[in-house]
Every structure is written in C-alpha cells, then in structure tokens.
Amino acid sequence: MSTPRENLLKVFRHETPDWIPVTGHVDPYNQPSREGMDPALAKALGTVQWGDGSTRIFSQYLGLDVMDFFGPPVTVQRRHVTVEHIDRPDGWATIYKTPHGELREVHARVREDGTSYCQEHLVKSGDDLPLLASILEDEEHVLNDGAAESVRRRKALVGDQGLIRCYMPGTPLGMMVRVYSGVETIAYLWADHRDELHRLFEVMEENHLRQFRLYASLGYDVLYGTDDTSTTTISPAMFEEFCLGYTDHVADAVHEYGTFYAHHSCGLIRDLLDLYRQTRMDAVDALCLEPIGDLPSIAEAKVRLGPAITIIAALVQMGGGSPGSASMNDRAAVAESIAQMFRDAAPGDDIIFGLAAFPHINMEQTAFVAQECRKHQRRYAR
C-alpha cells in the first residue's frame, strides 16, 4: 500500500495510483467558512495567510491528501534600481527608479489581511516596456539564512501525507495581464508593440529561470507557474507566440532538479489545451469544468491534453454549482456530478482532484463534498 505521498507521485509519473487523490486548499481568497466549523479547527486555522500551513491542517481534518504550499524566505537584491514604498490610507504606492526613468504602481487594500487590487499598473504604454525590462534584469533573488532548513522542516511536517509546492511567476504574457499592465493595455501592446514585447519577455524569462532554478534546488516537489491563463484575456494565438517556448524552458530547468512543473490556469482554457499538449509541462492546475470553467467534462480534458500531462482538476461543486446543477442545495445532482468526474478520471493515472474552500460554503457542505469523493477514490483507480 502506497503512502499518500507515494500515491501522488505515481499520478505525476502517470502510474496507476492506489486511489485517485483529492487534495485540500485554503488561502486568503479561499477562506473556509467558519459556519459550523469545529472550534478546534477554527483555532488551528486562525486567519488564513499565504503559505502558513493552513492547507495542510484543512486537508488533514477532512481526511484528504496534502499538497501544502509556501515560499522560503528570500530577499530581492538590486544594483541599479531603487524602490520607494509610500503608504496611503487605503493602500500603498510603489515607485521603481531606474537609470532611465521611473515606473509607479498603486494598490488599494480591501481587507485587513492585506488583500488588495491594483489601481494603477506599472506599464501604461509601450514607452514603459524598456523600463520594466531594466527593473527585472537588475533583480536578483537571494535565499535568506535558514531558507533551505525552512523547506526541510515544512517537508517533514507534511511527511508521507503528501507533497510540498510553491507558487512562482507565470509566463511573461500572463504576468503582464495579471500584474504589470492589465488586460486593456496588453491588448494595445500586442497590436502596436509586438517586437518590444518580445524583447521584454526575453528578459523576463531569464529572470524567471533564475528563480525557478533557485527554488527547485531547495527540494520542492512541484513548482507552479501562476499564470491564471484564460481565453477571456489571452487568445490561443497569443499563447502560441509568447508562451510555448517559455513553458518548455522552465519545465526543463526544474526537471534538472527532479522537480515537477505545473501550469496554474483556472480560467476558460478549453481552447488552450491543444497548445498545452505541445509543451513539456507536467500538470495543469485547477482545471475547471462548467459552469465555472468552459470544459464540459474531465473526459474531454483528457483527450485534449493527451497522456503526458496530469490534470489537477477543481471540484467546481465547491464554487456553489456543478455541471447540471444550479447550487449546492441539490445534493443528488452534486453527488452525481462528483461520481461522473471520477468515472471520467479512471484509471486515475493522470488526475488529481482539488477541493478548495470557499467562504460561502459552510463546513457541513464541504464535508459532504469530501465524503462523496471518498466513495469513489478507490473504485475508479484501476
């Protein structure tokens, strides 16, 4: 009998597992509802922060497999660029001062835990692209004292119950959409400054490769490129032009350390799966079925991705709905939709299910979804 850790690794290696893994996940966005929560669990979780071990606690409480996440202590060093942080009543501004000019971004704080949104992006026009390149070229990530030991301790905490992972930068294009420029500006840059984007993305790739190699050297099991790709913001043509080569270069870099590379893309990605199939990524993370995503079934996702990429599929029932069901109130429909996902997952050598907490789904409902999963984990692993 495999341990949960060995069983998860089997799926990443495309071997038939002893059971189809179901992992838990919480973070500041995916805060579990405290309604009906065991007081001991509520105390252990506290206010969920990024990478604080809450995912492990939440997963173990529900009897799920563990894929814990956290980042090691790292310092960003710069030689020619200075950074000024300005606190504001509702957030903060950050000004990057390069030898060639300045870039500014502004964030508004929306919750006490620091959750924020960007009001003003660094890149506002094509003129800003060389400045962003100079910022990223100047940047070096250096491990703080004890960083390697912190990874070893976290890995020991998880032990045979699962894997450890870390969220890393996404593709340069994804980072522009999500962090540096926003959707509207990248659309204009794609049309009017294509060559400049290519030059910037070469610098960004080198920056990212330095980070991926550094983190892979610490012994993480999986590194996630946090792309949040969706065809609502990135077309297949854009992904093909800017992201295929990058994805292979990152995957190759972490594979040298025995680490897996997962591409986090939880949006509308049906029309991107054929492109993903061309890459050497190991997994697609948080693949969502309808109504949250645009894929009708796990079966179709497997056909499109082919046999070489593991699917880490979100249990969309936790979002409050499921294929063919409007809400968690229809328990029979929810149960059937979970059963169908497991039927499609058989024999289980390329699928991991992820149960992420939602603040509007109480613990009784969450436990119901976990229970329905447990009914099928071993039935369809064969």
N, C-alpha and C positions, 0 to 999 in steps of 0.2 A: 504494500500500500504506500502510495506516494505521500509525502508531506504536502501541505498547501503550496509551499514554495516550489517544490519539485513539480507539482501539478501545473502551476502557472508557467514555469519554464518549458514544460512539454508543449504547451499551446504556442508559445513564441517560437519553438523549434518545429512546429507542425507535426508533433507526435500526438497520437490519440491519448487524451487525458483520462484519469480515473473518474473524474467528474468535470462537468462544464463549470468553470469558475464564475462566481458572482462576487464582485468586489464592491465595497462601500466607498463613498467620497463625501467629504464636507469641506467647505472653505467659507470665507466671509460672504460670498454671494450665495452659496448653497448652505445657508444656515439651517440646521434642522429645527423644526417647530418644537417648542417646549410644551405644547399642549399634550397632556397625557404622558409626558416623559418621566421615566423613573428618576426620582430625585438624585440617586447616586450617579446616574449617567449625566444628568444636568450639571451636577457639581464637577464631575470629571471633565466635561467639555468646556465649561465656563463660556466665555465669549470666544467663539472660534476665530482664530487668526490663521494667516497663511503659514502652512507648514509646521504647525505647532503640535502635531501628533494626534489631533482630534480625529483624523481619518482612521487611524489605527484603532482608537478607542471605540468609535462609532461602529466600525466593521466588526470588531470582536464582540461587541454587545449583541449585534444582530446575528452572530454566527456566520459571518461572511468571510471570504478570502480578503487578504490585506494587500493593498498596493499603496503604501504610505508615500508621502511626498514632502520634501523640504529642500531648502538650499543651504549650502555651507556658508560660513562667514567669509565674505570676500570684500576686498577693498578695490575700488576703481582708482587707478593712478593716471594722472595726466601730466604731460610735459609742457605743452604749449597752449593749452586751453584752460581757462579758469571758469569756474561755475559759481554763480551767485544765487542763493536762495532767499526769497523775500516772502515772509509770512503775511497773509492777508486775513481779515476777519472770517471770510468764508472759504479759505483755501490757501493757495500759495502760487508764486510765480518762480520760474527758474530761467536764468539768463546764462547762456553759453557765450563766452567771449573768446573768439578765435583771432589769430593774427590778421584775418581777412574781413572780419565783421562779426556781428552778434546775431544770435537767434534766441527767441523767447517763447516759452510755453506757459500757459496759465491753467491751473486745475481748481475746480470748485469741490469742496468737501460736502458730502451729502449725508454722512453718518459719522458717529463718534469713533467708530473703529477705523476711520481713515479712508473708507470707500469714497471714491471721487470720480469725476468725469472731466475730460479735457475741454476747456472753453476756447483755448487758442493753441493751435498746433505749432510746432517748431517750423515746419515747412509750409509756406504760404504761396510760393511761386517758384518758377524754375531757377530764379536767381539764388534761392536758398539751398539748392542741391549741393553745390561745391562746399558750402559751409558745413552742412551736415556730414559730408564725406570727411572733412578735416577733423571734425569732432570725433568721429568713430575711428579714424585712422590713428588718432592721438591716444586713444583709450586702451588701457591695459588692465585686465582683471588679475589680481594677486590674492592668493589664499592667505587668510589671517592665520596666526599661530593657532594650532589646535584644530584646523579645518578637517584634516584627514581623520583625526580622532573623533570628531563630532559625527562624521559619516559612519565610522565603525561602531560607535555607540548606538546610533539610530538603527543600523542594520542588526545589531544584537538585540535591540528591543523588539523588532519585528520577528527576528529569528526564522524558524521554519514555518511561520504562519503566512509568509508572503514575500513580496519584493519591495525595494525602495526605488523611487523615481524622483526626477527633478524636472521642473518646467523651465525651458530655455527659450531664447528668442525664436520667433517664427521665421519664415522666409523673408528676405528683404522686401518683397512686394507686400506680404502680409503685415509686416511691421509698419510699412508706410500707411496702409489702410487703418490699422488699429492704433498706432502710436504717433507716428511722426507727421502725417499730413491730413488724414481723414479721407473719407470717400470722395467728396466733391473735388478736392484738389488733385488727388491721384488720377482722377478721370481726365482732367485737363493736362496733367503732366504726361500721361500715356499718349495723348493726342499730339501734344506740342513739344515735348522734351524727351523723346524716346532715347536718344543717344546719351543724354545727360543721366537718365535713369540707369542705363546700363553701366556707365562709369561709376555712379554711386553704389550700385549693387555689387560691383566687384570689390569695393572697399568694405561694404557691409559683410559680404561673405567671408572675407579674411578675418574680420573682427569676430564673427560668429564661430568660425572654425577654431580660433584660439580659445574661445570659451568652451566649446564642446569638448575639445581635447583635454582641457584642464579639468573639467568636471568628470569626464569619463575616467580619468586617471585615478579618481578617488574611490572607484568601486561601485558606482551606481549600477543598478540592474538595467534600468531603462531611462533614457533621456527623451523628453518630449519637446518637439518644436511647436511652440504655442502659436499656431497660425490663425486659428479661428476662421479658416477659409470658408467662404460661402459664395455661391454664384450670384448672390444679391450684390456683392461688391467686387468680386474677381471673376472675370469671364474665363472659360476654358482656354481661349486664345492667349490671354494674359498669363495664365499659369504655365501654359506650354512654353511661352517665350522666356519667362523670367525664372521659373521655379524648378523645372525638371533637372537641369544640371546641378543646381544648388543642392537639391534634395539628395542626389547621389553622392555628392562630395561630403556632405555632413554624415550621411549613413556610413560611408566608407571610413571616415575619420573615427567614429565611435566604435565601429566594428573592430578596429585595431586593438581596442582595449577589452574586447569581449562584451561590450555593452550593446543593447538593442536601441534602435531609433524609432520613435512613434511620432506620427504627424497628427497633432491635435487640430481637428477641423469638425466642429459640431454644428455646422450650418447646413445650408442647402447644397449638397455636394454630389448629387446623383450624376451630374454631367461632368464631374471631375474624376470619377473613379477609374475610367478608362486610362486617364493620364497617370493617376497614382500607380496603376498596374505596371506602367513602364519604368518605374523607379525602383530603387533598392531599399526603400523604407521597409521596416519590419512590421509596422502596425499603423492602422488608422484609429485614432482615439475619439470616443464619444460620437460615433456614427449614430445618427438619429433617424428613426422611422417616422412616417406620418403619424400625427399631424404636426409634430414639432419640426421634423426634417421633411425631405421630399422623396424618400425611398419607401416603396410600399411594403418591402419585406426583406428579411435577412437573406432569403434565398437569392433575390436579385442582386443584393450587395456582393454576395459570394461569387456569383457568376461574373459580375463586372470587374471585381478586384483580382480574381484568379486565385490559385492555390498558394501563392508565396507571401501573401500579406495577411497578418492577423487582424481581425476585426474586434475592436473594443467597443461594444455597442451599448448605448444608453438605454436603460429601461425607461422608455418615454412615459410609461404609466405613472411614474413619479412626478411628471410635469402636470398631472391632473387629467390626462386623457390617454387614449390608446387607439390603435387602428380599429375603427368601427365603434368606438365608444366616446361619448362626449365628456365623461367625468369619472372620477374615482367612485362615485356613488353607484355606478353599475358594476358591482363586484363580479358578476358572472362574466361580463364582457372583458373586464380587466384580466380575470383568471384565464380565459380562453386566449386572449392576445399574448399573454406570457407563455402559455403552452405552445402556441404556434411559433413563437420566436425560438423556443428550444427545439421544436421539431425541425425547423429550418436549419438550426445550428448543428444537428447531427452530421458527422460523428464527433464534433467538438474539437477537431484538431486545428481550428483557425478562428475560434471565437471565445471572447471573454465578455461577460455582461457586467455593466456598471450601474450600481444603484446610488445615485446622488441624492442627497437630502434636499428638500425644498421647504421654505418657511411656511407655505400654506398647506402642506401635507403633514397631518399630525402623526404621532408615533404609532398609533394603532394602525393607521393606513400603511405606514412604512413597513411595519412588521408583517402586515398582510402580504405585501408585495414580496418581501423576503421569504415568507413561508411558501408562497406559490412557486417561487424559484426553486426552493429546496426540493419540492415534489418532483422536479424534472431533471435536476442536475446530473444524476447518475443514470436515469432512464435513457437519455439520448446520447450519452458518451459511450461509444462502442466502436 
